[in-house]
Amino acid sequence: MTDAPTFAMRSTFLAAQRSDADAAVAVAGIPLDIGVSYRAGTRFGPEAIRRASAMLVGGGRPPHWIDPSALPIADVGNFEIALGDLTKSYELIEKQAGRYTHLVTLGGDHGITLPLLRALRTRHGPLGLVHFDAHVDTWRETFGQVYGHGTVFFHAIEEGLVDPGRMVQIGIRSPMPREVYEWTVGKGVTIVSAEEAQSSTPDNVARLVCETVGAGPVYLTFDVDALDPAFAPGTGTPEIGGLATWQAQAILRRLGSLAFVGMDVVEVSPPYDVSDITALAGATMAWEYLCLVAPILAGSR
């Protein structure tokens, strides 16, 4: 916990240092939202998540008393992007992400996950993937565009960045063409719809995730529209019937056995938020992730 009151903390994630010289994990923002298909505004997500994270610098998480703010974390600022050029921006993101061993990324639209996975490919090969979302994001194209926030995992699967047999999507509920759904499950992806998650328990969902993903390296991507708009109104493509914040949090807390190598929080759109509740939800999911990997990070000091 810092000596400054919450409102006066350093405007970085968890009031972290800015230098990454001795950090085990880097936090970066990617203010990119030109790949959206509905409401823009996620370019402002990284700063909103950073501000909201000040609420989480208050000590450890009961009952294990893990305090991510005490870990060797550095907020390295925002990645460079190419204004108005999605392909060039992806190239820049991949290059910058390759500098860091363990990266927590604050988006930005969900398209940023593709270059982040590309950057991890050379180090880890095809990854397992835990994907919280209202949408499968496996469209071949959206509105005539090959790249965008709805095509991320089509490309990730086709490029061999992820192993679809070790990929679980949680919270899915949006309308979609049947062929998109059938292509996704046909590749071996496990889909847990929002309704299925709600009628089950966090223990059972987490058990399914861990059994499916297995022991290899795995990436976490958390789209805040996995949450119901009642809990996350500040997002570009809201879908009713989503997870409650506590459900997503409870599932995530039970994934400590997985070998995570990075994560992102995406689709926080502050212009549509109410009292920063979406930004706080996004910040908290990143904080929960850091609690999961804290034993590894602490050991790297």
Kinemage of the C-alpha trace (Angstrom):
@kinemage 1
@onewidth
@group {chain A} dominant
@subgroup {mainchain}
@vectorlist {calphas} color= white
{ca met a 1} P 0.000 0.000 0.000
{ca thr a 2} L 1.345 3.461 -0.876
{ca asp a 3} L 1.605 6.410 1.479
{ca ala a 4} L -0.533 8.585 -0.813
{ca pro a 5} L -4.329 8.627 -0.495
{ca thr a 6} L -6.196 6.799 -3.238
{ca phe a 7} L -7.082 9.953 -5.186
{ca ala a 8} L -3.448 11.117 -5.221
{ca met a 9} L -1.697 7.929 -6.294
{ca arg a 10} L 0.638 7.750 -9.267
{ca ser a 11} L -1.463 7.407 -12.421
{ca thr a 12} L -0.062 4.040 -13.421
{ca phe a 13} L -1.566 0.580 -13.028
{ca leu a 14} L -1.607 -0.226 -9.310
{ca ala a 15} L 0.567 2.881 -8.836
{ca ala a 16} L 3.450 0.808 -10.220
{ca gln a 17} L 6.891 2.142 -11.064
{ca arg a 18} L 7.497 3.297 -14.622
{ca ser a 19} L 10.913 1.725 -15.113
{ca asp a 20} L 10.930 -1.910 -16.240
{ca ala a 21} L 14.582 -2.563 -15.409
{ca asp a 22} L 13.882 -4.997 -12.566
{ca ala a 23} L 10.251 -5.868 -13.237
{ca ala a 24} L 9.057 -9.452 -13.598
{ca val a 25} L 5.905 -8.327 -15.391
{ca ala a 26} L 5.215 -5.293 -17.550
{ca val a 27} L 1.856 -3.558 -17.868
{ca ala a 28} L 1.235 -1.754 -21.153
{ca gly a 29} L -1.675 0.128 -22.649
{ca ile a 30} L -2.737 -0.145 -26.290
{ca pro a 31} L -5.169 2.699 -27.116
{ca leu a 32} L -6.341 1.224 -30.421
{ca asp a 33} L -10.000 1.002 -31.457
{ca ile a 34} L -10.148 1.349 -35.241
{ca gly a 35} L -11.113 -2.320 -35.581
{ca val a 36} L -14.498 -1.990 -33.863
{ca ser a 37} L -17.793 -2.842 -35.522
{ca tyr a 38} L -20.168 -0.721 -33.399
{ca arg a 39} L -19.280 1.854 -30.742
{ca ala a 40} L -15.770 3.303 -30.600
{ca gly a 41} L -14.073 4.659 -27.475
{ca thr a 42} L -11.835 1.851 -26.235
{ca arg a 43} L -8.827 3.966 -27.154
{ca phe a 44} L -9.505 5.624 -23.799
{ca gly a 45} L -9.639 2.271 -21.983
{ca pro a 46} L -6.025 2.006 -20.787
{ca glu a 47} L -6.097 5.296 -18.900
{ca ala a 48} L -9.506 4.568 -17.357
{ca ile a 49} L -8.349 1.140 -16.176
{ca arg a 50} L -5.205 2.655 -14.697
{ca arg a 51} L -7.215 5.259 -12.782
{ca ala a 52} L -9.672 2.677 -11.473
{ca ser a 53} L -6.842 0.398 -10.337
{ca ala a 54} L -6.057 2.836 -7.541
{ca met a 55} L -8.974 1.226 -5.681
{ca leu a 56} L -7.032 -2.041 -5.603
{ca val a 57} L -3.890 -0.738 -3.907
{ca gly a 58} L -5.166 -1.401 -0.421
{ca gly a 59} L -3.478 -4.581 0.748
{ca gly a 60} L -3.739 -8.300 0.112
{ca arg a 61} L -6.614 -10.412 -1.151
{ca pro a 62} L -8.168 -12.557 1.575
{ca pro a 63} L -7.833 -15.331 2.509
{ca his a 64} L -4.375 -15.823 0.961
{ca trp a 65} L -3.276 -12.196 1.390
{ca ile a 66} L -1.689 -11.917 -2.021
{ca asp a 67} L -0.925 -8.270 -2.827
{ca pro a 68} L -0.058 -7.723 -6.514
{ca ser a 69} L 0.927 -4.128 -5.844
{ca ala a 70} L 3.857 -5.443 -3.805
{ca leu a 71} L 5.170 -7.483 -6.749
{ca pro a 72} L 7.891 -6.412 -9.220
{ca ile a 73} L 5.531 -4.762 -11.726
{ca ala a 74} L 6.277 -1.896 -14.093
{ca asp a 75} L 3.767 0.170 -16.042
{ca val a 76} L 5.683 0.818 -19.267
{ca gly a 77} L 3.143 3.250 -20.696
{ca asn a 78} L 1.259 2.935 -23.984
{ca phe a 79} L 2.522 1.118 -27.053
{ca glu a 80} L 3.066 3.053 -30.239
{ca ile a 81} L 0.381 2.602 -32.899
{ca ala a 82} L 0.002 3.816 -36.494
{ca leu a 83} L -2.858 6.290 -36.687
{ca gly a 84} L -5.618 4.949 -38.900
{ca asp a 85} L -3.634 1.915 -40.099
{ca leu a 86} L -4.691 -1.379 -38.518
{ca thr a 87} L -2.162 -3.650 -40.245
{ca lys a 88} L 0.765 -1.348 -39.417
{ca ser a 89} L -0.477 -0.975 -35.845
{ca tyr a 90} L -0.520 -4.767 -35.435
{ca glu a 91} L 3.070 -4.921 -36.701
{ca leu a 92} L 4.138 -2.271 -34.201
{ca ile a 93} L 2.327 -3.979 -31.332
{ca glu a 94} L 3.918 -7.347 -32.092
{ca lys a 95} L 7.391 -5.820 -32.185
{ca gln a 96} L 6.954 -3.916 -28.918
{ca ala a 97} L 5.339 -6.852 -27.097
{ca gly a 98} L 8.314 -9.036 -28.016
{ca arg a 99} L 10.504 -7.011 -25.666
{ca tyr a 100} L 8.756 -8.328 -22.552
{ca thr a 101} L 8.847 -11.751 -20.974
{ca his a 102} L 5.504 -11.402 -19.201
{ca leu a 103} L 3.031 -8.782 -20.310
{ca val a 104} L -0.333 -7.612 -18.985
{ca thr a 105} L -2.020 -5.457 -21.602
{ca leu a 106} L -4.805 -2.915 -21.209
{ca gly a 107} L -6.877 -2.355 -24.374
{ca gly a 108} L -8.099 -1.095 -26.687
{ca asp a 109} L -10.372 -3.268 -28.830
{ca his a 110} L -10.048 -7.037 -28.978
{ca gly a 111} L -8.041 -6.892 -32.186
{ca ile a 112} L -4.919 -6.149 -30.139
{ca thr a 113} L -4.860 -9.765 -28.934
{ca leu a 114} L -3.791 -11.011 -32.368
{ca pro a 115} L -0.387 -9.254 -32.468
{ca leu a 116} L 0.140 -10.062 -28.784
{ca leu a 117} L -0.295 -13.763 -29.568
{ca arg a 118} L 2.002 -13.416 -32.578
{ca ala a 119} L 4.680 -12.005 -30.281
{ca leu a 120} L 4.354 -14.982 -27.935
{ca arg a 121} L 4.523 -17.560 -30.745
{ca thr a 122} L 8.319 -17.548 -31.072
{ca arg a 123} L 8.808 -18.023 -27.342
{ca his a 124} L 6.095 -20.575 -26.571
{ca gly a 125} L 4.673 -22.002 -29.787
{ca pro a 126} L 0.895 -22.563 -29.979
{ca leu a 127} L -0.749 -21.533 -26.730
{ca gly a 128} L -3.732 -22.660 -24.764
{ca leu a 129} L -6.301 -19.893 -24.471
{ca val a 130} L -8.828 -18.900 -21.807
{ca his a 131} L -11.184 -16.434 -23.452
{ca phe a 132} L -13.939 -14.545 -21.587
{ca asp a 133} L -16.302 -12.874 -24.062
{ca ala a 134} L -19.867 -12.474 -25.277
{ca his a 135} L -18.630 -13.182 -28.825
{ca val a 136} L -16.636 -16.037 -30.330
{ca asp a 137} L -14.599 -13.576 -32.470
{ca thr a 138} L -13.996 -16.265 -35.094
{ca trp a 139} L -15.631 -14.542 -38.042
{ca arg a 140} L -13.567 -14.896 -41.231
{ca glu a 141} L -14.238 -11.214 -41.874
{ca thr a 142} L -16.563 -8.534 -40.546
{ca phe a 143} L -18.331 -6.148 -42.902
{ca gly a 144} L -15.787 -6.850 -45.621
{ca gln a 145} L -12.768 -6.309 -43.360
{ca val a 146} L -10.273 -9.134 -42.894
{ca tyr a 147} L -8.937 -7.777 -39.599
{ca gly a 148} L -10.931 -6.348 -36.718
{ca his a 149} L -12.131 -7.194 -33.262
{ca gly a 150} L -14.480 -9.923 -34.516
{ca thr a 151} L -11.892 -11.908 -36.498
{ca val a 152} L -9.135 -12.227 -33.909
{ca phe a 153} L -9.394 -15.927 -33.154
{ca phe a 154} L -10.120 -17.000 -36.705
{ca his a 155} L -6.665 -15.681 -37.551
{ca ala a 156} L -5.118 -16.964 -34.311
{ca ile a 157} L -6.306 -20.492 -35.099
{ca glu a 158} L -5.437 -20.323 -38.794
{ca glu a 159} L -1.947 -18.957 -38.058
{ca gly a 160} L -1.266 -21.644 -35.447
{ca leu a 161} L -0.897 -19.125 -32.626
{ca val a 162} L -3.265 -21.063 -30.389
{ca asp a 163} L -4.130 -24.740 -30.081
{ca pro a 164} L -7.934 -24.820 -30.507
{ca gly a 165} L -8.077 -28.099 -28.609
{ca arg a 166} L -6.728 -26.194 -25.591
{ca met a 167} L -9.008 -23.182 -26.045
{ca val a 168} L -12.065 -22.390 -23.920
{ca gln a 169} L -14.488 -19.504 -24.523
{ca ile a 170} L -16.634 -18.469 -21.548
{ca gly a 171} L -19.727 -16.242 -21.573
{ca ile a 172} L -20.634 -16.621 -25.277
{ca arg a 173} L -24.166 -15.465 -26.096
{ca ser a 174} L -24.254 -13.087 -29.064
{ca pro a 175} L -26.144 -13.786 -32.290
{ca met a 176} L -23.886 -15.319 -34.932
{ca pro a 177} L -24.143 -17.188 -38.227
{ca arg a 178} L -24.444 -20.911 -37.649
{ca glu a 179} L -21.451 -21.559 -39.899
{ca val a 180} L -19.257 -19.399 -37.635
{ca tyr a 181} L -20.297 -21.435 -34.603
{ca glu a 182} L -19.820 -24.743 -36.404
{ca trp a 183} L -16.402 -23.718 -37.745
{ca thr a 184} L -15.306 -22.813 -34.216
{ca val a 185} L -16.396 -26.017 -32.489
{ca gly a 186} L -15.278 -28.005 -35.533
{ca lys a 187} L -11.749 -26.774 -34.895
{ca gly a 188} L -11.957 -28.198 -31.375
{ca val a 189} L -12.749 -25.053 -29.372
{ca thr a 190} L -14.752 -25.586 -26.174
{ca ile a 191} L -17.559 -23.049 -25.798
{ca val a 192} L -19.212 -22.384 -22.431
{ca ser a 193} L -22.196 -20.148 -23.062
{ca ala a 194} L -23.224 -17.538 -20.531
{ca glu a 195} L -26.337 -19.562 -19.746
{ca glu a 196} L -24.302 -22.723 -19.200
{ca ala a 197} L -21.921 -20.893 -16.891
{ca gln a 198} L -24.815 -19.394 -14.943
{ca ser a 199} L -26.577 -22.733 -14.504
{ca ser a 200} L -23.340 -24.349 -13.344
{ca thr a 201} L -20.933 -23.229 -10.611
{ca pro a 202} L -17.577 -21.441 -10.752
{ca asp a 203} L -15.939 -24.635 -9.452
{ca asn a 204} L -17.351 -26.721 -12.294
{ca val a 205} L -16.567 -24.170 -14.994
{ca ala a 206} L -13.018 -23.727 -13.730
{ca arg a 207} L -12.552 -27.491 -13.578
{ca leu a 208} L -13.614 -27.777 -17.217
{ca val a 209} L -11.235 -24.993 -18.193
{ca cys a 210} L -8.275 -26.561 -16.404
{ca glu a 211} L -8.979 -30.025 -17.818
{ca thr a 212} L -9.291 -28.654 -21.342
{ca val a 213} L -6.279 -26.341 -21.284
{ca gly a 214} L -3.968 -28.767 -19.520
{ca ala a 215} L -0.372 -28.246 -18.468
{ca gly a 216} L 1.141 -26.217 -21.321
{ca pro a 217} L 1.562 -22.443 -21.584
{ca val a 218} L -1.712 -20.537 -21.702
{ca tyr a 219} L -2.863 -16.996 -22.395
{ca leu a 220} L -5.811 -15.194 -20.796
{ca thr a 221} L -7.888 -12.680 -22.738
{ca phe a 222} L -10.735 -10.948 -20.927
{ca asp a 223} L -13.253 -8.970 -22.974
{ca val a 224} L -15.386 -6.997 -20.533
{ca asp a 225} L -18.495 -7.637 -22.607
{ca ala a 226} L -18.392 -11.161 -21.171
{ca leu a 227} L -20.045 -9.358 -18.271
{ca asp a 228} L -23.693 -8.368 -18.430
{ca pro a 229} L -24.189 -4.678 -19.313
{ca ala a 230} L -25.587 -4.209 -15.809
{ca phe a 231} L -22.040 -4.798 -14.576
{ca ala a 232} L -20.124 -3.411 -17.583
{ca pro a 233} L -22.089 -0.794 -19.519
{ca gly a 234} L -18.927 0.874 -20.792
{ca thr a 235} L -18.165 -1.343 -23.742
{ca gly a 236} L -18.578 -1.143 -27.495
{ca thr a 237} L -20.738 -4.208 -28.193
{ca pro a 238} L -22.882 -4.929 -25.121
{ca glu a 239} L -24.953 -8.137 -25.020
{ca ile a 240} L -27.589 -8.795 -22.359
{ca gly a 241} L -27.645 -12.033 -20.365
{ca gly a 242} L -23.967 -11.998 -19.459
{ca leu a 243} L -21.947 -13.060 -16.458
{ca ala a 244} L -22.123 -11.202 -13.198
{ca thr a 245} L -18.832 -9.693 -12.106
{ca trp a 246} L -18.614 -12.069 -9.162
{ca gln a 247} L -19.059 -15.107 -11.437
{ca ala a 248} L -16.208 -14.141 -13.744
{ca gln a 249} L -14.060 -13.270 -10.744
{ca ala a 250} L -14.841 -16.583 -9.043
{ca ile a 251} L -14.001 -18.618 -12.155
{ca leu a 252} L -10.759 -16.735 -12.656
{ca arg a 253} L -9.698 -17.260 -9.039
{ca arg a 254} L -9.917 -21.016 -9.554
{ca leu a 255} L -7.455 -21.155 -12.464
{ca gly a 256} L -4.283 -20.996 -10.387
{ca ser a 257} L -3.010 -24.355 -11.657
{ca leu a 258} L -2.627 -23.058 -15.224
{ca ala a 259} L 0.727 -21.953 -16.642
{ca phe a 260} L -0.198 -18.433 -17.677
{ca val a 261} L 2.305 -16.502 -19.788
{ca gly a 262} L 0.358 -13.263 -20.288
{ca met a 263} L -3.062 -11.653 -20.415
{ca asp a 264} L -5.067 -8.743 -21.697
{ca val a 265} L -8.200 -6.860 -20.699
{ca val a 266} L -10.010 -5.349 -23.671
{ca glu a 267} L -13.092 -3.437 -24.817
{ca val a 268} L -13.410 -1.019 -21.886
{ca ser a 269} L -15.011 2.053 -23.479
{ca pro a 270} L -15.109 4.939 -20.974
{ca pro a 271} L -17.500 7.176 -22.984
{ca tyr a 272} L -20.254 4.631 -22.256
{ca asp a 273} L -19.248 3.818 -18.686
{ca val a 274} L -21.188 4.730 -15.544
{ca ser a 275} L -19.304 5.746 -12.406
{ca asp a 276} L -16.207 3.876 -13.705
{ca ile a 277} L -17.748 0.487 -12.896
{ca thr a 278} L -16.574 -1.067 -16.186
{ca ala a 279} L -13.085 0.330 -15.800
{ca leu a 280} L -12.956 -1.017 -12.245
{ca ala a 281} L -14.164 -4.427 -13.448
{ca gly a 282} L -11.404 -4.467 -16.065
{ca ala a 283} L -8.764 -3.364 -13.571
{ca thr a 284} L -9.923 -5.994 -11.084
{ca met a 285} L -9.686 -8.823 -13.621
{ca ala a 286} L -6.086 -7.830 -14.332
{ca trp a 287} L -5.473 -7.626 -10.576
{ca glu a 288} L -6.979 -11.102 -10.106
{ca tyr a 289} L -4.702 -12.411 -12.844
{ca leu a 290} L -1.683 -10.990 -11.037
{ca cys a 291} L -2.848 -12.743 -7.874
{ca leu a 292} L -2.835 -16.029 -9.824
{ca val a 293} L 0.711 -15.616 -11.109
{ca ala a 294} L 2.076 -13.882 -7.995
{ca pro a 295} L 3.989 -16.942 -6.681
{ca ile a 296} L 5.919 -17.173 -9.971
{ca leu a 297} L 6.482 -13.441 -10.226
{ca ala a 298} L 7.669 -13.148 -6.620
{ca gly a 299} L 10.149 -15.948 -7.237
{ca ser a 300} L 11.647 -14.074 -10.202
{ca arg a 301} L 12.869 -11.164 -8.094
